[in-house]
């Protein structure tokens, strides 16, 4: 889950919460229209940091055997499902 301070979400870059200098926009409940939080409208600098982090992670992740990568993704999916509400 992304970090939240007073209902403002943050980016998650390189395994940690990263504040954005950009504006925010509302995250709405589609059923009611209620504002649940505010999310960053990421800046080009935010995107550059995320791309750099992804490139840095690629070398290690790309050498992990496919079965182990699949298990990691299934574990992540389970956590998401458990916290869906």
Protein Blocks (a to p, Z undefined) as FASTA:
>chain_A
ZZdeehiacddeehiacddfbdcdddddfknopafbdcddddfklmmmmmmmmmmmmmmm
mmpcfklmmmmmmmmmmmmmmmmZZ
